[in-house]
Amino acid sequence: MLPDHLRGATQQQAISALSRAAMFATTLQELARTACESVSAGLQIIGSELWMEQGGPGLLELIQSCQHAPDRSASGLRAEERDRLLAVMYGQEPWCGIVPCPDGSNRQVMCVMQPMRTHPHTKGVLAAYADASSQPDQDVLFFLGTICYIFSEGAERLNREQMLRQRYEFERNLTEIALRFINLHLSDLDGEIHRVLKMLCDYAGADRAFIYLRDTQEDVYFCTHEHCQPGVSSRREEFYRVEVKGLEWYWNHLRKERHFTATQSSLPETAIGERAILEAAGIKSICTVHMKREAELIGSLSLSCLTHEPEWTSDVISIMELAAEIIVNALDRKTREDSLRESESRNRALLESMPDLFFLMTADTTIVDYRAPDSGILYARPEEFLYRRMADVLPEEVSGVILTAVRDLQKTRRMQVVEYALPLPRGLKHFEARLSLASSNRIVVVVRDITDRKRQEDERRQMEMRVLHAQKLESLGVLAGGIAHDFNNLLMGILGNTSLALKSMPETARETLFVRQIETAALRAADLTKQLLAYSGKGRFVVEAVDLNFVVTEMSQLLETAVSKKARLQLNLHAELPGVEADATQIRQVVMNLITNASDAIGDKNGLVTVTTGVMQSDQNYLRTVFSDVELEAGRYVFLEVSDNGCGMDAETIKRVFEPFYSTKSTGRGLGLSAVQGIVRSHKGGIKVYSEPGKGTTFKIILPASDQTPISMPERPISEVPWRGEGLVLVADDEENIRAVVRMMLEEMGFQVICATDGREAVRIYELRHPEIRLVLLDMTMPEMNGEETFWRLRQINPGVRVILSSGYNEQDATSRFAGKGLAGFLQKPYQLHQLEERIRQVLRG
């Protein structure tokens, strides 16, 4: 809407209003608004627009619009509109014609465009829109020309006033900064430099200002400071390091000239690297002044523009040169003060680095001066050792060490280092003394408290011993597991043949007794392999939530028989004990081994063996005192304690008690406690031992508590039912004796048997005869193609194949990779005829 003073105004009144605005307007926008309002009021037309060149040639910006003409940007112009505006702007000739109305409607309007020049390097266009039936005459064109002239004069005035204000403001600020640089605290230097760069950008209309300084160690320049105007992204990280090589034109120019300005197009053909950097950084125009210390070029200060090519005036360049000189002087002062501060800091650091104690003494060890930041580490009060010899102050053993070092120092004239310990009120302290000659009759002794270092060394040695122990146990575990596997394969032949022999022999035959003795010996050997597997940590079979109270109660009668006749068994079982994730069979083995060990410790004397269960909250401090080869996590643990009041053990025995085949009993095999440790390790638990000679022993087993409800009912035994098999069974095993005995056992049951020596042969046979093969008995460990790969190949042929896996390792180790994959069953070697029959019946029934 037009202001009241312009409503119904004549052209003369409109011109008068604009003239006043040209004299008193404070902003270009205010002047442009009055110009557009004056045109609309003086001509009584639809609306008007004022376009100006902003940011460079060909770049238009709508400064003001009035009445029905909507606000719009250069990006929204139609191509013909833009071309027409530019043609009038640069042609400096008026234009009139019919055009679409700028309000976005479909109606046609008369447009009159009048060119204007508001500055020697700035141009514009005043556009007036009227009804299409009206025709502009010479008076209209004269009126528009007058408006453009008055606007140009007003804009020029504003431009001059703005330049004067900017120059005055910048010179005032630059003078203030120059004064501040004189007494500037060096910690504020970077902040003031960035302020100068911002002021340079504001004054020159630049987008970015930056400083490059030369690294004296190599011919490279680094961007130390950068300022970017709002909306301009930093490029300092990308162009932080600039080598002189490839930019010779740039640096050679600055060595000869105080400054230079350039655009991508104005650079010479030889400035290939310079042009590449300008293009990569998106710089259209750059102005650079050199920064010199005396005659040496140390860097440059630059301003750059990204969207236009401004005129780098002599004022801009002179102010840049002044700013560069001020910054160089400030940097020089900073360098000098930094060097001085560095020297002072180095000397202070050398003084303060003398650890704890400093003594100055004569050649006969008389103490003449000292320095002690902490008097608590002095062996005596100063008045008790000043001007006295070391031998009169320190204990004889320590003073002897010092005297020996003094003699060696005087003889070799090389620094001597000795260590000693002194009892102080804070406890025993360890020290390191360094003795050096200060003069012919003066010796400097610097003493450092190394108590913490000694403690750390002890802790490191203990940690190394624990690591070595764990590595030894791991190696032995691997060896034990391998031996157990191979031994189980050998026992398979013995137990299989004895099972077949016993089935075919009369119970009353004399030979039956001999075979049963062979079977008993083989079963005892198989039990030994189970202990080897338990020691190796591979003895877990069926893991479930187990109630330790139930396990102990279930074994109570058996435990009574395991305790010597003169010892009494006492159970202290905690009510509502949480369960543990464990294999009940192996937990029984742990309990039996510990009870047997406790009974042996009591011997022929009267004694008491106590079994205690409970729950405890364990933190890392407690868990570090527990025997364990795995990292235990703090939390809730269920414990089982087996205590006796027998002979007890000394510290050396406790250290070795879990070593395999170590035993203090002449009849012991030395695997019981090793197997216990292996079982506990595999259950992610630990063992704590309390013992003293003559005062008995307590073994405390801790296992992570489980949130699952423990199973306390024993499994029902499978009843014996006469049974006879039929059909074809494929047996795959690389051991010939095992293949032979398994064949005989299966044939004894009524099966037909076909054997394969390895996995590849088993796959070939199954491909040919799988419709008639009811069952596959597959060994886990075979050359070329192992049991796992063979199983997957068989499943590809027939997804419903029934496979019983057999291995000398335990079930969990052998079947962990088959969980949920369709494995029918598992048999651990060695197994007997009835065990094979029972497992096959379960599989075929399933």
NUKOL-943757 format. One line per 8 residues: for each residue x, y, z of C-alpha. Coordinates in Angstrom, 1 decimal. Each point is the difference from the previous one (the first is absolute). Example, Ala and Ser with C-alpha at 12.3 -4.5 7.8 and 13.67 -1.06 7.14 Angstrom:
BEGIN
12.3,-4.5,7.8  1.4,3.4,-0.7;
//
This chain:
BEGIN
0.0,0.0,0.0  1.2,3.5,-0.8  0.7,2.4,2.9  -2.5,2.8,0.6  2.3,2.7,-1.4  0.2,-1.7,-3.4  -3.6,-0.9,-0.5  -1.3,1.8,-3.1;
3.4,1.6,-0.5  1.0,1.6,-3.2  3.3,-0.8,-1.7  1.5,3.2,1.4  -1.0,-0.9,3.5  1.4,-3.5,-0.5  3.3,1.4,-1.2  0.1,2.3,3.0;
-0.6,-2.8,2.4  2.8,-2.1,-1.5  2.4,3.0,0.0  -0.6,0.4,3.8  0.6,-3.7,0.5  3.2,0.2,-2.1  1.3,2.7,2.4  -1.1,-1.6,3.3;
-0.4,-3.8,-0.5  2.4,-2.0,2.1  -0.2,-3.3,-1.9  -0.2,-1.1,-3.7  -3.1,-2.0,0.8  -1.8,3.1,1.3  1.0,2.0,-3.0  -1.1,-2.8,-2.4;
-3.3,-0.3,1.7  -0.7,3.8,-0.4  1.1,-0.2,-3.7  -2.5,-2.9,-0.8  -2.7,1.8,1.9  0.7,3.3,-1.8  -0.3,-1.8,-3.4  -3.3,-1.7,0.9;
-1.4,3.3,1.4  1.2,2.2,-2.8  -1.3,-2.2,-2.8  -3.0,-1.7,1.8  1.1,-3.4,-1.3  -0.3,-3.6,1.0  3.5,-0.2,1.7  3.7,0.4,-0.3;
3.3,-1.9,0.6  3.6,1.1,0.5  2.7,-2.5,-1.0  3.7,0.5,0.6  3.2,-1.8,-0.8  1.2,-1.7,3.1  3.1,-2.3,0.4  1.4,0.4,-3.5;
-0.9,0.4,-3.6  -3.2,-1.8,-1.0  -1.1,-0.5,3.6  -3.4,1.6,0.6  -1.7,0.7,3.3  -3.5,1.5,0.5  0.5,2.9,2.4  -3.6,1.2,0.3;
-3.5,-0.5,-1.5  -3.2,2.0,0.6  -3.7,-0.5,-0.1  -1.2,-3.0,-2.1  3.4,-1.2,-1.0  0.9,-2.9,2.4  3.4,-0.5,1.6  1.9,-2.5,-2.1;
3.7,-1.0,-0.5  2.3,-0.1,-3.0  -0.2,-3.8,0.0  -3.8,0.2,-0.6  0.2,2.1,-3.1  -0.9,-1.4,-3.4  2.9,-0.1,-2.4  -1.4,2.8,-2.3;
-0.5,2.2,3.1  3.6,-0.5,1.1  1.4,0.6,-3.4  -2.1,3.2,-0.5  1.1,1.4,3.4  3.6,-0.6,-0.7  -0.3,1.4,-3.5  -1.5,3.3,1.4;
2.5,0.1,2.9  3.1,-0.3,-2.3  -1.4,1.7,-3.1  -1.0,3.1,2.0  -3.1,0.5,-2.2  -3.6,0.1,1.1  -2.4,-2.7,-1.1  -3.8,-0.5,-0.1;
-2.3,-2.8,-1.0  -2.7,-2.4,0.9  1.0,-2.6,2.5  -1.7,-2.5,2.4  -1.0,1.6,3.3  2.7,-0.6,2.7  -2.8,-0.9,2.5  -0.1,-3.5,-1.5;
-3.4,0.4,-1.7  -0.6,-0.6,-3.8  -0.9,3.6,-0.9  2.3,2.1,-2.2  1.3,3.4,1.2  2.0,2.8,-1.4  3.6,0.1,1.3  2.4,3.0,-0.1;
3.7,-0.7,1.0  2.3,2.9,0.7  3.8,-0.7,0.6  1.9,1.7,2.8  3.6,0.2,1.2  0.4,0.3,3.8  3.8,-0.3,0.1  2.8,-0.2,-2.7;
-0.1,-3.8,0.4  -3.6,-0.6,1.0  -3.0,0.0,-2.3  -3.8,-0.4,0.4  -3.4,0.1,-1.7  -3.2,1.7,1.1  -3.1,-1.9,-1.4  -3.6,1.5,0.0;
-3.1,-2.1,-0.8  -3.2,1.6,-1.3  -3.2,-1.1,-1.7  0.6,-1.5,-3.4  -2.1,2.6,-1.7  2.1,2.9,1.2  2.9,1.2,-2.1  3.0,1.8,1.5;
0.9,3.4,-1.4  3.1,2.2,0.3  -1.3,1.4,3.2  -0.2,-3.4,1.6  3.5,-0.9,-1.2  1.3,3.4,1.3  -1.7,-0.6,3.3  1.5,-3.5,0.4;
3.5,1.4,-1.1  -0.3,2.7,2.7  -0.9,-2.6,2.6  3.0,-2.1,-1.0  2.3,3.0,0.1  -1.2,1.1,3.5  0.3,-3.6,1.2  3.5,-0.4,-1.4;
1.1,3.2,1.7  -1.5,-1.1,3.3  1.6,-3.5,-0.3  3.4,1.6,-0.8  -0.3,2.2,3.1  -0.9,-3.1,2.1  2.9,-1.9,-1.6  2.5,2.8,0.8;
-1.3,0.4,3.5  0.2,-3.8,0.5  3.5,-0.1,-1.3  1.0,2.9,2.3  -1.6,-1.7,3.0  1.6,-3.3,-0.8  3.5,1.6,-0.5  -0.3,2.1,3.1;
-1.3,-3.0,2.0  2.7,-2.3,-1.3  2.8,2.5,0.6  -1.3,0.7,3.5  -0.1,-3.7,0.7  3.3,-0.7,-1.6  1.6,2.8,2.1  -1.5,-1.5,3.1;
1.3,-3.5,-0.9  3.5,1.4,-0.8  0.0,1.6,3.5  -1.2,-3.3,1.5  2.6,-2.0,-1.8  2.7,2.1,1.7  -1.0,-1.2,3.5  -1.8,-3.1,-1.1;
0.2,-3.1,2.2  1.3,-2.7,-2.3  -2.8,-2.4,1.0  -2.4,2.5,-1.7  2.0,0.3,-3.2  -1.9,-2.6,-2.1  -3.3,1.6,1.0  1.2,3.5,-1.1;
1.3,-1.4,-3.3  -3.4,-1.5,-0.8  -1.6,3.3,0.9  2.2,1.8,-2.5  -0.8,-2.6,-2.7  -3.8,0.5,0.6  0.4,3.8,-0.2  1.9,-0.3,-3.3;
-2.8,-2.2,-1.4  -2.6,2.4,1.1  1.8,3.0,-1.5  0.9,-1.5,-3.3  -3.2,-2.1,-0.5  2.1,-3.2,-0.1  -1.3,-3.5,0.9  3.1,-1.4,1.6;
3.3,1.2,1.5  3.0,-2.2,0.9  3.7,0.1,0.9  2.7,-2.4,-1.1  3.3,-0.2,1.9  3.1,-1.7,-1.1  1.4,-3.1,1.8  3.7,0.7,0.4;
0.9,-3.7,0.2  -1.3,-0.7,-3.5  -1.2,2.0,-3.0  -3.7,-0.2,0.9  -2.6,2.5,1.1  -2.7,-0.7,2.5  -3.4,1.8,0.4  0.2,1.3,3.5;
-3.1,2.2,0.1  -3.2,0.2,-2.0  -3.2,2.0,0.2  -3.2,-0.8,-2.0  -2.9,2.3,-0.3  -3.5,-1.4,0.9  -1.1,-2.6,-2.5  3.5,-0.7,-1.2;
1.5,-3.4,0.9  3.6,-0.4,1.3  2.6,-1.5,-2.3  2.9,0.2,2.5  0.1,-3.8,0.6  0.0,-0.8,-3.7  2.7,2.6,-0.9  1.9,0.1,3.3;
3.3,-1.1,-1.5  1.3,1.6,-3.2  3.4,-0.8,-1.5  2.0,2.6,-1.8  0.7,-2.5,-2.8  -2.6,0.5,-2.7  -0.9,3.5,1.3  3.2,1.8,-1.0;
-1.8,2.8,-1.8  -2.0,0.9,3.1  2.9,0.1,2.4  2.5,1.5,-2.4  -2.5,2.8,-0.7  -0.3,0.7,3.7  3.8,0.1,0.5  0.2,2.7,-2.7;
-3.2,1.9,0.5  -1.9,1.2,3.1  -3.3,-1.3,-1.2  -1.9,-1.4,-3.0  -3.6,-0.6,-1.0  -1.2,-2.8,-2.3  -2.9,-1.9,-1.5  -0.1,-3.4,-1.5;
0.0,1.5,-3.5  2.7,2.6,0.7  2.7,-2.4,1.3  2.8,-0.6,-2.5  0.3,-3.3,-1.8  3.0,-1.0,2.1  -2.1,0.2,3.2  -1.5,-3.4,-0.4;
0.1,-1.0,3.7  -1.4,3.3,1.0  -2.9,-0.2,-2.4  -0.8,-3.6,1.2  -0.1,1.2,3.7  -2.3,2.9,-0.8  -2.4,-2.3,-1.9  0.1,-2.7,2.7;
-0.7,2.7,2.7  -2.7,1.6,-2.1  1.8,3.4,0.0  -1.0,2.5,-2.7  2.3,2.8,1.1  2.8,0.3,2.5  2.1,2.9,1.5  3.2,-0.9,1.8;
2.6,2.0,1.9  3.4,-1.3,1.1  1.1,-0.4,3.6  3.7,0.5,0.4  2.5,0.1,2.8  2.7,2.4,-1.1  0.7,-1.3,-3.6  -1.2,-3.6,0.6;
-3.5,-1.1,-1.2  -1.6,-1.8,2.9  -3.6,-0.2,-1.3  -3.0,1.7,-1.5  -3.4,1.6,0.9  -2.8,-0.5,-2.6  -3.6,1.0,-0.6  -2.1,-2.0,-2.4;
-3.5,0.2,-1.6  -1.9,-3.0,-1.1  -3.0,1.5,-1.9  1.3,3.2,-1.6  3.1,1.8,-1.1  0.2,3.3,2.1  2.2,2.9,-0.7  3.0,-0.3,2.4;
0.5,3.7,0.7  3.3,1.6,1.1  -1.8,0.6,3.4  -0.7,-3.7,0.5  3.6,-0.9,-1.0  1.6,2.6,2.3  -2.1,-1.0,3.0  0.9,-3.7,-0.7;
3.7,0.9,-0.1  -0.3,1.9,3.3  -1.8,-2.9,1.6  2.6,-2.5,-1.3  2.8,2.2,1.5  -1.7,0.2,3.4  -0.6,-3.8,0.0  3.7,-0.7,-0.9;
1.2,2.2,2.8  -2.3,-1.7,2.4  1.0,-3.5,-1.1  3.7,0.9,0.3  -0.6,1.2,3.6  -1.9,-3.3,0.7  2.9,-2.0,-1.5  2.5,1.8,2.2;
-2.2,-0.3,3.1  -0.7,-3.7,-0.8  3.7,-0.7,-0.2  0.6,1.7,3.3  -2.9,-1.7,1.6  1.1,-3.4,-1.4  3.5,0.6,1.3  -1.4,0.9,3.5;
-2.3,-3.0,-0.1  2.8,-2.3,-1.0  2.2,1.2,2.8  -2.9,-0.2,2.5  -0.9,-3.5,-1.3  3.6,-1.2,0.5  0.0,1.4,3.5  -3.4,-1.5,0.9;
0.8,-3.3,-1.7  2.5,-0.8,2.7  -2.1,-2.6,1.8  -0.9,0.7,3.6  3.4,0.4,1.6  3.1,1.9,-0.8  3.2,-0.1,2.0  3.3,1.8,-0.4;
2.9,-1.6,1.8  3.8,0.2,0.2  2.3,-2.8,-1.2  0.0,-1.5,3.5  -3.9,-0.2,-0.2  -0.6,2.9,2.4  -3.5,1.5,-0.9  0.3,3.7,-0.5;
-3.4,0.8,-1.7  -3.3,-1.7,-0.8  -3.4,0.4,-1.7  -3.0,-2.0,1.1  -3.5,1.0,-1.3  -1.5,-2.6,2.3  1.7,-0.2,3.4  -1.9,-3.2,0.7;
2.4,-2.1,-2.1  3.1,1.3,1.9  1.6,-2.6,2.2  1.0,2.6,2.6  -0.8,3.6,0.8  2.2,2.5,-1.8  1.8,1.1,3.1  1.0,-3.6,0.6;
1.7,-0.5,-3.4  1.3,3.4,-1.2  3.8,0.2,0.2  0.2,-3.6,1.0  1.3,-2.9,-2.0  -2.3,-2.6,-1.5  1.4,-2.8,2.2  -1.0,2.0,3.1;
-3.6,0.4,-1.2  -1.1,-3.1,-2.1  0.0,-3.7,1.1  3.3,-1.8,-0.5  -1.3,-2.1,-3.0  -1.3,3.1,-1.9  3.0,2.2,0.8  2.3,-2.7,-1.2;
-1.8,0.0,-3.4  0.3,3.8,-0.2  3.8,-0.1,0.9  0.7,-2.7,-2.6  -1.8,2.2,-2.7  2.0,3.1,1.1  3.3,-1.9,-0.4  -1.1,-1.3,-3.4;
-1.1,3.5,-1.0  3.4,1.5,0.9  1.8,-2.8,-1.8  -2.0,0.0,-3.2  -1.4,3.5,0.1  -3.2,-1.4,-1.4  -3.5,0.2,1.5  -0.8,-2.8,2.5;
-3.4,-1.4,0.6  -0.9,-2.0,3.1  -3.2,-1.3,1.6  -0.7,-0.5,3.7  -2.9,-0.2,2.4  -0.7,1.9,3.3  -2.6,-0.5,2.7  -2.0,3.2,0.3;
-3.1,1.0,2.1  -2.1,-0.6,-3.1  1.4,-3.5,-0.4  2.9,-1.5,-1.9  1.1,2.2,-2.9  2.2,-0.8,-3.0  2.3,2.6,-1.4  2.2,0.5,-3.0;
3.1,2.3,0.4  1.9,1.6,-2.9  3.4,1.3,0.9  1.8,2.5,-2.3  3.1,2.2,0.4  -0.8,3.7,0.2  3.6,1.1,0.6  3.2,-1.6,1.4;
-1.3,0.1,3.5  -3.8,0.1,-0.5  -2.3,-2.9,-0.8  -3.6,0.4,-0.9  -2.4,-2.8,1.1  -3.5,-0.1,-1.4  -2.2,-2.5,1.8  -3.3,-1.3,-1.5;
-2.7,-1.9,1.9  -0.5,-3.1,-2.1  -2.4,-1.8,2.4  -2.9,0.1,-2.5  2.3,-1.2,-2.8  1.2,-2.9,2.1  -3.6,-0.9,0.9  -1.0,0.1,-3.7;
3.0,-2.1,-0.9  -1.1,-2.6,2.5  -3.5,0.1,-1.3  1.2,-0.3,-3.5  2.2,-3.0,0.9  -3.0,-1.6,1.8  -2.2,0.6,-3.1  2.7,-1.5,-2.3;
0.1,-3.0,2.3  -3.8,-0.3,-0.1  0.0,0.3,-3.8  2.8,-2.6,-0.3  -1.9,-2.3,2.3  -3.2,0.5,-2.0  1.9,-0.7,-3.3  1.5,-3.1,1.5;
-3.4,-1.3,1.2  -1.5,0.8,-3.4  2.8,-1.9,-1.8  -0.4,-2.9,2.3  -3.8,0.2,-0.5  0.4,-0.2,-3.7  2.4,-3.0,0.4  -2.3,-1.7,2.5;
-3.0,0.4,-2.4  1.9,-1.4,-2.9  1.2,-3.0,2.0  -3.5,-0.6,1.3  -1.4,0.0,-3.5  2.6,-2.4,-1.4  -0.2,-2.2,3.1  -3.8,-0.2,-0.3;
0.4,-1.2,-3.6  2.3,-2.8,1.3  -2.4,-0.9,2.8  -2.8,-0.2,-2.5  1.5,-3.1,-1.5  0.5,-1.6,3.4  -3.4,0.7,1.5  -1.8,-0.8,-3.3;
1.6,-3.4,-0.3  -0.5,-0.8,3.7  -3.7,0.9,-0.4  -0.3,-2.4,-2.9  2.0,-2.7,1.7  -2.1,0.2,3.2  -3.2,-0.2,-1.9  1.1,-3.2,-1.8;
1.5,-1.7,3.1  -1.8,-1.9,2.7  -0.1,1.9,3.3  1.4,-3.1,1.8  2.9,-0.5,-2.4  3.5,0.5,1.6  1.0,2.3,-2.9  -2.9,2.3,0.8;
1.8,1.1,3.2  3.2,0.9,-2.0  -2.0,2.0,-2.5  -1.9,1.9,2.7  3.4,0.9,1.6  1.1,1.4,-3.3  -3.3,1.9,-0.2  0.5,1.4,3.5;
3.5,1.1,-0.8  -1.1,1.7,-3.2  -2.9,1.8,1.8  2.5,1.3,2.6  2.2,1.2,-2.8  -3.0,1.7,-1.5  -0.7,1.6,3.3  3.6,1.3,-0.1;
-0.6,1.6,-3.4  -3.1,1.7,1.4  2.3,1.6,2.6  2.4,1.0,-2.7  -2.8,1.7,-1.9  -1.2,1.6,3.2  3.5,1.4,0.6  0.1,1.4,-3.5;
-3.2,1.9,0.6  -1.9,-2.1,-2.5  -1.9,-2.2,2.3  -3.5,1.6,-0.1  -2.7,-2.1,-1.4  -3.6,1.0,0.8  -0.3,3.5,1.3  -3.1,0.9,2.0;
-1.1,1.9,3.1  1.3,-2.2,2.8  -0.8,0.2,3.8  3.2,-0.6,1.9  -1.9,-1.0,3.1  -1.8,-2.7,-1.9  3.3,-1.3,-1.5  1.6,-0.2,3.4;
-3.0,-1.5,1.7  -0.4,-2.6,-2.8  3.7,-1.0,0.5  -0.1,0.0,3.8  0.0,-3.8,0.3  2.8,-0.3,-2.5  1.9,2.7,1.7  -0.3,-1.8,3.4;
1.7,-3.0,-1.5  2.8,2.3,-1.5  0.9,1.4,3.4  2.3,-2.0,2.2  -1.6,-1.9,2.8  1.5,2.3,2.7  -1.3,3.2,-1.7  -3.5,1.4,0.2;
-1.9,1.7,-2.9  -2.0,3.1,0.8  -2.3,1.9,-2.4  -0.8,3.7,0.4  -2.2,0.7,-3.0  -1.4,3.5,-0.5  -3.8,0.2,-0.4  -1.4,1.4,-3.3;
3.3,-0.3,-1.8  0.0,1.5,-3.6  0.8,-2.4,-2.8  3.1,-0.1,-2.1  0.5,-0.7,-3.7  1.9,-3.2,0.2  0.4,-3.7,-0.9  -1.3,-2.0,3.0;
2.3,-3.0,-0.7  3.1,2.2,0.0  -1.1,1.8,3.1  -0.4,-3.4,1.7  3.6,-0.7,-1.1  1.2,3.3,1.6  -1.8,-0.8,3.3  1.3,-3.6,0.1;
3.6,1.1,-0.8  0.0,2.7,2.7  -1.6,-2.4,2.6  2.6,-2.7,-0.8  2.8,2.6,0.2  -1.3,1.2,3.4  -0.3,-3.6,1.3  3.6,-0.7,-1.0;
1.2,3.1,1.8  -1.6,-1.2,3.3  1.5,-3.5,-0.4  -0.3,-2.4,2.8  -0.9,2.7,2.6  -3.4,1.0,1.2  -1.3,2.9,-2.0  -2.8,1.9,-1.6;
-0.8,0.7,-3.7  -2.5,2.8,-0.5  -1.8,0.8,-3.2  -1.5,3.5,-0.1  -2.1,1.8,-2.7  -1.0,3.6,-0.2  -0.3,3.1,-2.1  2.2,3.1,0.0;
0.5,3.3,-1.8  3.6,0.2,-1.4  1.8,3.1,-1.1  3.2,0.2,-2.1  2.2,0.3,3.1  -1.2,-3.3,1.3  0.1,-1.7,-3.4  3.6,0.9,-0.5;
0.9,-2.3,3.0  -1.7,-3.0,-1.7  1.7,-2.7,-2.0  -1.4,0.4,-3.5  1.4,0.0,-3.5  -2.9,2.1,-1.3  -1.0,3.6,0.7  -2.8,-0.2,2.5;
-2.7,2.7,0.1  -1.2,1.6,3.2  -3.5,-1.1,1.0  -1.9,-2.7,1.9  1.7,-3.4,0.5  -1.1,-3.3,1.5  2.7,-1.7,2.0  0.8,-3.5,1.2;
2.5,-0.4,2.8  1.7,-3.3,1.0  1.9,0.4,3.3  2.1,-2.4,2.0  2.0,0.2,3.2  2.8,-2.2,-1.3  3.7,0.6,-0.6  -0.3,3.2,-2.0;
2.4,1.4,-2.6  2.8,2.6,0.0  0.1,2.9,-2.5  2.3,-1.8,-2.4  -2.3,-3.0,-0.2  -3.0,2.3,-0.5  1.7,1.5,-3.0  0.5,-3.4,-1.7;
-3.2,-1.8,1.2  -1.7,0.3,-3.4  3.0,-1.0,-2.1  -0.7,-3.3,-1.9  1.7,-3.0,1.5  1.1,1.9,3.1  -1.0,-1.8,3.1  1.2,-0.2,3.7;
-1.5,-3.5,0.2  2.2,-3.0,-0.9  -3.0,-1.8,-1.5  -1.6,3.0,-1.7  -0.2,0.5,-3.7  0.1,3.8,0.2  -2.9,0.5,-2.4  -2.9,0.5,2.4;
0.5,3.7,0.8  1.2,0.8,-3.5  -3.2,-1.5,-1.3  -2.0,2.1,2.6  1.7,3.1,-1.3  -0.7,-0.9,-3.6  -3.7,-0.6,0.8  -0.3,3.3,1.9;
1.8,1.9,-2.7  -2.4,-1.4,-2.7  -2.9,1.2,2.2  1.4,3.5,0.2  0.7,-0.3,3.7  2.9,0.2,2.4  1.6,-1.7,2.9  1.3,1.5,3.3;
2.2,-2.0,2.3  0.4,0.6,3.8  2.6,-2.1,1.7  2.7,0.0,2.7  2.2,-2.9,1.1  -1.7,-1.9,2.8  -3.2,2.1,-0.2  -1.9,-1.6,-2.8;
-1.0,1.1,-3.5  -3.0,1.5,-1.6  -0.7,-0.1,-3.8  -2.6,2.6,-1.0  -1.6,-0.4,-3.5  -1.8,3.0,-1.4  -2.3,-0.2,-3.0  -2.1,2.8,-1.6;
-3.6,-0.1,1.3  -2.8,-0.7,-2.5  -3.4,1.6,-0.3  -1.5,-3.3,-1.3  -1.9,-2.4,2.3  2.4,-2.9,0.8  -0.9,-3.6,-0.9  0.0,-2.3,3.0;
-1.8,-3.1,-1.2  2.3,-2.8,-1.3  -0.6,-1.3,-3.5  -1.9,-3.3,-0.3  2.2,-2.9,-1.3  -1.1,-1.5,-3.3  -1.5,-3.5,0.6  1.6,-2.9,-1.6;
-2.2,-1.4,-2.8  1.1,-2.8,-2.3  0.6,1.5,-3.4  1.4,-0.9,-3.4  1.1,2.3,-2.7  -0.4,-0.3,-3.8  1.1,1.9,-3.1  3.2,1.5,-1.3;
2.3,2.2,2.2  2.9,2.1,-1.5  3.1,0.3,2.3  2.6,2.7,-0.8  3.3,-0.1,2.1  3.6,0.3,-1.0  1.1,-2.5,2.7  0.0,-3.6,-1.4;
-0.4,-1.7,3.4  -3.0,2.2,0.9  -1.7,-0.7,-3.3  0.5,-3.7,0.6  -1.4,-0.1,3.5  -2.9,2.3,-0.8  -0.9,-2.2,-3.0  -0.1,-3.1,2.3;
-2.0,1.9,2.6  -2.6,1.1,-2.6  -0.2,-3.4,-1.6  -0.5,-1.5,3.5  -3.1,2.3,0.3  -1.3,-1.3,-3.4  1.1,2.9,-2.3  1.7,-0.3,-3.3;
3.2,2.2,-0.1  1.9,1.9,-2.6  3.2,1.8,1.0  1.8,3.1,-1.3  3.7,0.9,0.8  -0.6,3.7,-0.1  -2.6,2.8,-0.7  0.4,0.1,-3.7;
-0.6,-3.8,-0.4  -3.0,0.3,2.4  -1.5,2.7,-2.3  0.5,-2.0,-3.1  -1.6,-3.1,1.5  -2.9,2.0,1.4  -0.7,1.6,-3.4  -0.3,-3.5,-1.6;
-1.9,-1.8,2.8  -1.7,2.6,2.2  -3.6,-1.4,-0.6  0.9,-3.2,1.7  2.3,1.4,2.8  -1.9,0.4,3.2  2.7,1.6,2.1  3.5,1.5,-0.2;
2.6,-0.5,2.8  2.5,2.9,-0.6  3.4,0.7,1.6  0.7,3.6,0.7  3.7,0.1,-0.7  1.1,-1.4,-3.4  2.6,1.1,-2.5  -0.8,2.0,-3.2;
-3.8,0.4,0.8  -0.8,0.1,3.7  -3.3,-1.0,1.6  -1.5,3.5,-0.1  0.5,0.4,-3.7  -1.1,-3.6,-0.7  -3.2,0.7,2.0  -0.9,3.0,-2.2;
0.7,-1.9,-3.2  -2.3,-2.8,1.2  -2.7,2.5,0.9  0.2,1.5,-3.5  -0.7,-3.5,-1.5  -2.8,-0.8,2.5  -1.1,2.7,2.5  -1.7,-2.8,2.1;
3.2,-2.1,0.4  0.4,-1.4,3.6  3.6,0.5,1.1  1.5,-1.1,3.4  3.3,1.9,0.5  2.8,-1.8,1.8  3.1,1.5,1.5  2.8,-0.5,2.6;
-0.8,3.6,1.1  -3.0,0.8,2.2  -3.4,0.7,-1.4  0.0,3.7,0.5  3.3,0.5,-1.8  -1.0,-2.3,-2.8  -3.6,1.1,-0.6  0.2,3.8,0.8;
-0.1,0.8,-3.7  -2.9,-2.3,-0.7  -2.5,1.5,2.4  -3.4,0.2,-1.6  1.3,-1.4,-3.3  -1.6,-3.4,0.0  2.6,-2.2,1.7  -1.8,-3.2,1.2;
2.3,-0.9,2.9  3.5,-0.2,1.4  2.2,-2.8,1.4  3.2,0.7,1.9  2.8,-2.5,-0.6  0.6,-2.5,1.5  -3.5,-1.4,0.2  -1.3,-3.6,0.6;
-2.5,-2.1,-1.9  -2.9,0.9,2.3  0.7,3.7,-0.3  0.1,-0.2,-3.8  -3.2,-2.0,0.0  -1.8,2.4,2.3  1.0,3.1,-2.1  -1.0,-1.6,-3.3;
-3.4,-1.0,1.5  -0.6,3.6,1.1  0.9,1.4,-3.4  -2.1,-2.5,-2.0  -3.0,0.5,2.4  0.3,3.8,-0.3;
//
